[in-house]
């Protein structure tokens, strides 16, 4: 390792950049970061690569008016030194300064195969192919490629082409190491890559390194103390700034004296009707939990419209919400408010979330990191047409099937169904389609291969 670092010190780094399909939300993008981090680790076994963090902005769920939410640095939401303890990362502005200008030498747009996935043996593969869809980049009069580039209009791509990919993140490594000598390479539509080792030790190291920015954690902690009588000492959720030194056993965290709730609404009401309860149904479940858990307060994180929030206040007088002032909204932005909500939910005595919501998924992970008993974490509201016995499962919070993993990377059991991982918030279409087809071929695939398939 020492000799490798010494060798790196004399070699200029190569830069890996990436972007995600525009409709994807904040929390799905966080999962894509984990996949790309795994790819970077593979690349660094051969060469000195650095990951350039894609600026945040123009997200569908960030709809607060009158505030600018583009070209947002990762440091607004995450602790950069913590990320660097896992892999070397830099902000995009630093990349511009280091690379000598707003140019990306090679842009690869990741896509599926035109013929799709054919039933039978699963095969990971990658090939440079003609673009299936029209490129979201156009050439200017100088021959440079212009595109969204995270809101940086001055950025240009020198070359652009498409890669058909079917497989895990590190399948791209040979292309980047052997097929191009570009100093800076961007992977667009990176959500098309699957996890290398979903739920394994490497996965959790990267996930644990995604420490929320301290200023947002402080806001959440102050709110917990003032309105929910919750402190780390009393709740047994002491947090170490160095995530590599944070060793907790499952079940040691108690949590604050309140119920944590994530109630997804808006597009989920029509997009996932079978998974989302009515407001009255949700309130009934909340009251039942408060009574059985002997709790008096409930913290609710929700994207409900104003009319629904007012109804919730009437039906649920015990409800507590983080409602920012206009100044706080401008300071923290919608992404920061999501982090604060998740941080508060992560510290609750008991948490119940929304089926197949990546917002709830990320809360599950935070609670794993803090040391909560899974029984207090993997719980979800039943849809209106479901029986009240619906449950979430560790590793598959949606509860549509069972496949388990733990923070130490120990694999659990796997009982796949067609619904597993196909009901996520919008992800790449080919991933959904190929998973559905593969699940129908379960009898043809052994357990190891099946676990590989579900690594998204």
C-alpha positions as CSV (number, residue, x, y, z in Angstrom):
1,X,0.0,0.0,0.0
2,X,2.8,2.4,0.8
3,X,4.6,1.8,-2.5
4,X,1.3,2.3,-4.3
5,X,0.8,5.7,-2.7
6,X,4.3,6.6,-3.5
7,X,3.8,5.7,-7.1
8,X,0.5,7.6,-7.2
9,X,2.3,10.8,-6.0
10,X,4.2,11.0,-9.2
11,X,1.3,10.4,-11.5
12,X,-1.3,12.9,-12.6
13,X,-4.8,11.6,-11.6
14,X,-7.4,10.6,-14.0
15,X,-10.9,12.0,-13.3
16,X,-14.1,10.0,-13.2
17,X,-17.3,12.0,-13.5
18,X,-20.9,10.8,-13.7
19,X,-24.5,11.8,-14.0
20,X,-27.9,10.2,-13.6
21,X,-31.1,10.2,-15.5
22,X,-32.7,13.6,-14.8
23,X,-36.0,12.3,-13.3
24,X,-34.2,10.4,-10.5
25,X,-34.4,11.8,-7.0
26,X,-32.0,12.7,-4.3
27,X,-32.1,9.3,-2.5
28,X,-31.7,7.1,-5.6
29,X,-28.8,9.3,-6.6
30,X,-27.1,8.6,-3.3
31,X,-27.4,4.9,-4.1
32,X,-25.8,5.4,-7.5
33,X,-22.9,7.1,-5.7
34,X,-22.3,3.8,-3.9
35,X,-22.1,1.9,-7.2
36,X,-19.7,4.4,-8.7
37,X,-17.5,4.4,-5.6
38,X,-17.1,0.6,-6.1
39,X,-16.0,1.2,-9.7
40,X,-13.5,3.8,-8.6
41,X,-12.0,1.3,-6.1
42,X,-11.6,-1.2,-9.0
43,X,-9.9,1.5,-11.2
44,X,-7.5,2.5,-8.4
45,X,-6.1,-1.0,-8.3
46,X,-4.4,-0.1,-11.6
47,X,-4.2,3.7,-11.9
48,X,-4.6,6.9,-9.9
49,X,-8.3,7.8,-10.3
50,X,-10.2,10.5,-8.5
51,X,-14.0,10.8,-8.4
52,X,-15.5,14.2,-9.2
53,X,-18.8,14.7,-7.3
54,X,-21.6,15.7,-9.6
55,X,-23.2,19.0,-8.4
56,X,-26.8,18.7,-7.2
57,X,-29.7,20.5,-8.9
58,X,-32.8,20.4,-11.1
59,X,-34.4,17.5,-9.2
60,X,-38.1,16.8,-9.6
61,X,-38.8,16.7,-5.9
62,X,-37.1,20.0,-5.2
63,X,-40.1,22.2,-5.9
64,X,-39.7,25.0,-3.4
65,X,-40.3,28.3,-5.3
66,X,-38.1,31.4,-5.2
67,X,-34.8,29.7,-4.4
68,X,-32.0,28.7,-6.7
69,X,-31.2,25.0,-6.5
70,X,-28.6,24.2,-9.2
71,X,-24.9,23.8,-9.1
72,X,-25.0,22.8,-5.5
73,X,-21.8,21.4,-4.0
74,X,-21.9,18.1,-2.1
75,X,-20.5,19.8,1.0
76,X,-24.0,21.4,1.4
77,X,-25.4,18.0,2.3
78,X,-22.4,15.7,3.1
79,X,-19.1,15.7,5.0
80,X,-16.4,15.7,2.3
81,X,-13.5,14.5,4.6
82,X,-15.7,11.5,5.5
83,X,-16.2,10.6,1.9
84,X,-12.4,10.9,1.4
85,X,-11.7,8.3,4.0
86,X,-13.3,5.8,1.7
87,X,-12.3,7.0,-1.8
88,X,-10.6,10.2,-3.1
89,X,-13.3,12.7,-4.1
90,X,-13.3,16.3,-5.2
91,X,-16.0,18.8,-5.9
92,X,-16.7,19.8,-9.5
93,X,-15.3,23.4,-8.9
94,X,-12.0,21.8,-7.8
95,X,-12.0,19.7,-10.9
96,X,-12.3,22.8,-13.0
97,X,-9.4,24.3,-11.2
98,X,-7.2,21.2,-11.4
99,X,-7.9,20.2,-15.0
100,X,-7.3,23.6,-16.5
101,X,-10.7,24.4,-17.9
102,X,-14.3,23.3,-18.4
103,X,-13.6,20.4,-20.6
104,X,-14.4,16.7,-20.2
105,X,-12.3,14.6,-22.7
106,X,-14.6,11.6,-23.0
107,X,-18.4,11.3,-22.3
108,X,-19.8,7.8,-22.3
109,X,-23.6,7.5,-22.3
110,X,-24.6,4.2,-20.7
111,X,-27.5,2.4,-22.2
112,X,-29.0,-1.1,-22.4
113,X,-28.8,-3.4,-25.4
114,X,-31.2,-2.7,-28.3
115,X,-32.3,-6.3,-28.3
116,X,-32.9,-6.2,-24.6
117,X,-32.2,-9.1,-22.2
118,X,-33.1,-12.6,-23.6
119,X,-34.3,-15.3,-21.2
120,X,-31.7,-17.8,-20.2
121,X,-28.3,-17.5,-18.7
122,X,-27.5,-14.1,-17.3
123,X,-24.3,-12.7,-18.8
124,X,-22.5,-9.5,-17.8
125,X,-21.3,-7.6,-20.9
126,X,-20.4,-4.2,-22.2
127,X,-19.9,-3.0,-25.8
128,X,-19.4,0.3,-27.6
129,X,-22.6,0.5,-29.7
130,X,-24.6,3.1,-31.7
131,X,-26.7,5.2,-29.5
132,X,-30.3,3.8,-29.2
133,X,-31.8,7.1,-28.3
134,X,-30.9,10.6,-29.5
135,X,-28.0,11.9,-27.5
136,X,-28.8,14.6,-25.0
137,X,-25.7,16.5,-26.2
138,X,-25.4,18.7,-29.3
139,X,-22.2,19.8,-31.1
140,X,-21.4,23.4,-31.3
141,X,-19.7,25.2,-34.1
142,X,-16.3,24.2,-32.7
143,X,-17.2,20.5,-32.6
144,X,-17.5,20.4,-28.8
145,X,-20.5,18.6,-27.2
146,X,-22.8,20.8,-25.2
147,X,-25.3,19.5,-22.6
148,X,-26.7,19.9,-19.2
149,X,-23.5,19.2,-17.3
150,X,-25.0,19.9,-13.9
151,X,-25.9,23.5,-14.9
152,X,-22.4,24.5,-15.9
153,X,-23.2,25.9,-19.4
154,X,-19.5,26.6,-20.1
155,X,-18.6,22.9,-19.7
156,X,-17.9,21.0,-23.0
157,X,-17.3,17.4,-23.9
158,X,-14.6,16.7,-26.4
159,X,-15.9,13.3,-27.4
160,X,-19.2,11.5,-26.8
161,X,-20.3,7.9,-27.6
162,X,-22.6,5.2,-26.2
163,X,-21.8,2.1,-24.3
164,X,-24.4,-0.7,-24.0
165,X,-24.0,-2.3,-20.6
166,X,-25.5,-5.2,-18.8
167,X,-23.9,-5.8,-15.4
168,X,-22.2,-4.5,-12.3
169,X,-20.4,-1.2,-12.0
170,X,-16.9,-2.5,-12.3
171,X,-17.6,-4.0,-15.7
172,X,-16.8,-0.5,-17.1
173,X,-13.2,-0.6,-15.7
174,X,-11.6,-2.4,-18.6
175,X,-13.0,0.2,-21.0
176,X,-11.7,3.1,-18.9
177,X,-8.3,1.5,-18.4
178,X,-7.7,0.1,-21.9
179,X,-10.0,1.7,-24.5
180,X,-9.4,5.4,-23.7
181,X,-6.5,7.4,-22.5
182,X,-8.7,10.5,-21.7
183,X,-7.6,12.2,-18.5
184,X,-11.3,13.0,-17.7
185,X,-14.1,10.5,-18.4
186,X,-17.8,11.0,-17.7
187,X,-20.4,8.2,-17.4
188,X,-23.8,9.6,-18.1
189,X,-26.9,7.5,-17.1
190,X,-24.8,5.8,-14.4
191,X,-28.0,4.4,-12.8
192,X,-27.8,1.7,-15.5
193,X,-24.9,0.1,-13.6
194,X,-25.7,-2.4,-10.9
195,X,-24.0,-2.8,-7.5
196,X,-20.8,-4.8,-7.4
197,X,-21.5,-6.2,-4.0
198,X,-24.9,-5.1,-2.7
199,X,-25.0,-5.4,1.1
200,X,-21.4,-6.5,1.4
201,X,-18.6,-5.0,3.5
202,X,-17.5,-2.7,0.7
203,X,-21.0,-1.5,0.2
204,X,-21.4,-0.6,3.8
205,X,-18.0,1.1,4.0
206,X,-19.1,3.4,1.2
207,X,-22.6,3.9,2.7
208,X,-21.2,4.7,6.2
209,X,-18.8,7.2,4.6
210,X,-21.7,9.3,3.4
211,X,-21.9,11.2,6.6
212,X,-24.4,14.1,6.6
213,X,-22.9,17.6,6.7
214,X,-22.4,18.6,10.4
215,X,-24.4,21.8,10.1
216,X,-27.5,19.8,9.1
217,X,-27.0,17.2,11.9
218,X,-26.7,20.0,14.4
219,X,-30.0,21.5,13.3
220,X,-31.6,18.1,13.6
221,X,-30.1,17.5,17.0
222,X,-31.3,20.8,18.3
223,X,-34.8,20.1,17.0
224,X,-34.8,16.7,18.7
225,X,-33.8,18.1,22.0
226,X,-36.2,21.0,22.0
227,X,-39.4,19.4,20.6
228,X,-38.9,15.6,21.1
229,X,-36.9,15.4,24.4
230,X,-34.3,13.4,22.5
231,X,-30.5,13.5,23.0
232,X,-27.7,11.1,22.0
233,X,-26.8,10.3,25.6
234,X,-30.3,9.4,26.7
235,X,-31.1,7.7,23.4
236,X,-27.9,5.7,23.3
237,X,-27.0,7.0,19.8
238,X,-23.6,8.6,20.4
239,X,-22.1,9.5,17.1
240,X,-18.4,9.6,16.2
241,X,-17.3,12.1,13.6
242,X,-14.8,9.5,12.2
243,X,-17.1,6.9,10.8
244,X,-14.2,4.4,10.6
245,X,-14.1,4.5,14.4
246,X,-17.8,4.0,14.9
247,X,-18.3,0.4,16.0
248,X,-21.8,-0.3,17.3
249,X,-23.7,-3.6,17.9
250,X,-27.1,-4.1,16.5
251,X,-29.8,-3.4,19.1
252,X,-27.7,-1.1,21.3
253,X,-29.5,2.1,20.2
254,X,-32.7,3.0,22.2
255,X,-33.9,6.0,20.3
256,X,-35.8,9.1,21.4
257,X,-39.2,9.0,23.0
258,X,-41.1,9.5,19.8
259,X,-42.4,7.6,16.8
260,X,-40.6,8.4,13.5
261,X,-42.8,8.4,10.3
262,X,-42.1,8.8,6.7
263,X,-45.4,9.3,4.8
264,X,-44.8,9.5,1.0
265,X,-47.5,11.2,-0.9
266,X,-47.7,13.3,-4.2
267,X,-46.7,11.2,-7.2
268,X,-46.7,8.0,-5.0
269,X,-50.5,8.3,-4.5
270,X,-51.1,7.5,-8.2
271,X,-47.8,5.8,-9.1
272,X,-47.8,3.3,-6.2
273,X,-51.5,3.1,-5.3
274,X,-51.2,-0.5,-4.0
275,X,-48.5,0.6,-1.5
276,X,-49.7,3.9,-0.2
277,X,-52.4,4.2,2.6
278,X,-55.0,6.8,2.7
279,X,-54.3,9.6,5.2
280,X,-57.0,8.2,7.5
281,X,-55.5,4.7,7.2
282,X,-52.0,6.1,8.1
283,X,-53.3,8.1,11.1
284,X,-55.1,5.0,12.3
285,X,-51.8,3.0,12.2
286,X,-49.9,5.8,13.8
287,X,-52.4,6.0,16.7
288,X,-52.1,2.2,17.1
289,X,-48.3,2.4,17.3
290,X,-48.3,5.3,19.7
291,X,-50.5,3.3,22.1
292,X,-48.6,0.0,21.8
293,X,-45.2,1.7,22.2
294,X,-46.5,4.0,25.0
295,X,-45.2,7.1,23.1
296,X,-46.9,10.5,23.1
297,X,-45.1,12.2,20.2
298,X,-44.8,11.4,16.5
299,X,-42.4,13.1,14.1
300,X,-43.7,13.1,10.5
301,X,-41.6,13.6,7.4
302,X,-43.9,13.9,4.4
303,X,-44.1,15.5,1.0
304,X,-47.9,15.9,1.3
305,X,-49.5,18.9,-0.3
306,X,-50.6,21.8,2.0
307,X,-54.3,20.6,2.1
308,X,-53.2,17.1,3.3
309,X,-50.8,18.5,5.9
310,X,-53.7,20.6,7.3
311,X,-55.9,17.5,7.5
312,X,-53.0,15.6,9.2
313,X,-52.8,18.3,11.8
314,X,-56.5,17.9,12.6
315,X,-56.4,14.1,12.7
316,X,-53.0,13.8,14.4
317,X,-52.6,16.5,17.0
318,X,-49.6,14.7,18.4
319,X,-47.7,15.3,15.1
320,X,-44.4,17.3,15.2
321,X,-42.8,18.4,11.9
322,X,-39.7,20.4,11.0
323,X,-41.1,23.4,9.3
324,X,-38.4,25.8,8.2
325,X,-38.6,29.5,7.9
326,X,-38.0,31.1,4.5
327,X,-34.4,32.0,5.6
328,X,-33.8,28.4,6.7
329,X,-35.2,27.1,3.4
330,X,-32.9,29.3,1.4
331,X,-30.0,28.3,3.5
332,X,-30.5,24.5,3.7
333,X,-32.5,24.1,0.4
334,X,-34.8,21.2,-0.2
335,X,-32.0,18.7,-0.1
336,X,-30.9,19.9,3.3
337,X,-34.4,19.7,4.6
338,X,-34.6,16.1,3.5
339,X,-31.4,15.3,5.3
340,X,-32.8,16.9,8.5
341,X,-36.0,15.0,8.3
342,X,-34.1,11.7,7.7
343,X,-31.7,12.4,10.6
344,X,-34.6,13.0,13.0
345,X,-36.5,9.9,11.8
346,X,-33.3,7.9,12.1
347,X,-33.2,8.7,15.9
348,X,-36.7,7.7,16.7
349,X,-37.6,4.9,19.2
350,X,-39.5,3.2,16.3
351,X,-39.7,4.0,12.6
352,X,-42.4,3.3,10.0
353,X,-41.9,4.3,6.4
354,X,-43.5,4.0,3.0
355,X,-43.1,0.9,0.9
356,X,-40.6,1.1,-2.0
357,X,-39.6,4.7,-1.2
358,X,-35.9,5.4,-1.4
359,X,-36.3,8.1,1.2
360,X,-37.4,5.4,3.7
361,X,-34.6,3.1,2.4
362,X,-32.0,5.7,3.4
363,X,-33.5,6.1,6.9
364,X,-33.3,2.3,7.3
365,X,-29.6,2.5,6.5
366,X,-28.9,5.3,8.9
367,X,-30.7,3.4,11.7
368,X,-28.5,0.3,10.9
369,X,-25.4,2.5,11.2
370,X,-26.7,3.9,14.6
371,X,-27.3,0.4,15.9
372,X,-31.0,0.0,16.1
373,X,-32.8,-3.3,16.3
374,X,-34.2,-4.1,12.8
375,X,-37.6,-4.7,14.4
376,X,-37.8,-1.0,15.2
377,X,-36.6,0.0,11.7
378,X,-38.0,-2.2,8.9
379,X,-41.7,-1.3,9.2
380,X,-44.0,0.1,6.6
381,X,-47.5,1.3,6.1
382,X,-49.9,-1.1,4.4
383,X,-51.6,-0.1,1.2
384,X,-55.3,0.3,1.3
385,X,-55.8,-3.1,-0.5
386,X,-53.3,-4.9,1.7
387,X,-53.9,-6.8,4.9
388,X,-52.7,-5.2,8.1
389,X,-50.0,-8.0,8.4
390,X,-47.8,-6.4,5.7
391,X,-44.2,-6.0,6.9
392,X,-41.0,-4.6,5.7
393,X,-37.9,-6.8,5.6
394,X,-34.3,-6.1,6.4
395,X,-32.6,-5.5,3.0
396,X,-35.9,-5.2,1.2
397,X,-37.9,-2.6,3.1
398,X,-40.7,-2.7,0.6
399,X,-41.7,-6.1,1.9
400,X,-42.5,-7.5,-1.5
401,X,-40.0,-10.3,-1.1
402,X,-37.2,-11.2,1.3
403,X,-33.4,-10.8,0.8
404,X,-31.4,-9.9,3.8
405,X,-28.0,-8.3,4.4
406,X,-26.4,-6.6,7.4
407,X,-24.0,-3.8,8.0
408,X,-21.1,-6.2,8.6
409,X,-21.7,-7.7,5.1
410,X,-23.0,-11.0,6.4
411,X,-25.5,-12.3,3.8
412,X,-28.8,-13.6,4.9
413,X,-31.5,-15.6,3.2
414,X,-33.0,-14.9,-0.2
415,X,-36.5,-15.6,-1.4
416,X,-37.0,-13.7,-4.6
417,X,-40.3,-12.8,-6.1
418,X,-41.2,-10.9,-9.3
419,X,-41.9,-7.8,-7.2
420,X,-38.4,-7.6,-5.7
421,X,-36.6,-4.5,-6.6
422,X,-38.9,-3.8,-9.6
423,X,-41.1,-1.3,-7.7
424,X,-38.4,1.3,-6.9
425,X,-38.9,4.9,-7.7
426,X,-38.1,5.5,-11.4
427,X,-34.8,3.7,-12.2
428,X,-33.5,2.7,-15.6
429,X,-36.2,0.9,-17.6
430,X,-34.0,-1.9,-18.7
431,X,-33.1,-2.7,-15.2
432,X,-36.7,-3.2,-14.3
433,X,-37.5,-5.2,-17.4
434,X,-34.5,-7.5,-17.1
435,X,-35.0,-8.1,-13.4
436,X,-38.6,-9.1,-14.1
437,X,-37.6,-11.5,-16.8
438,X,-34.8,-13.0,-14.8
439,X,-37.0,-13.5,-11.8
440,X,-39.3,-15.7,-13.9
441,X,-36.3,-17.9,-14.6
442,X,-35.5,-18.4,-10.9
443,X,-35.4,-22.2,-11.2
444,X,-32.6,-21.9,-13.8
445,X,-30.3,-19.8,-11.7
446,X,-28.4,-21.0,-8.7
447,X,-28.3,-19.0,-5.4
448,X,-25.0,-17.3,-6.0
449,X,-26.0,-16.0,-9.4
450,X,-29.3,-15.0,-8.1
451,X,-27.7,-12.8,-5.4
452,X,-25.6,-11.3,-8.1
453,X,-28.7,-10.3,-10.0
454,X,-30.3,-8.5,-7.1
455,X,-27.3,-6.3,-6.5
456,X,-28.9,-2.9,-7.3
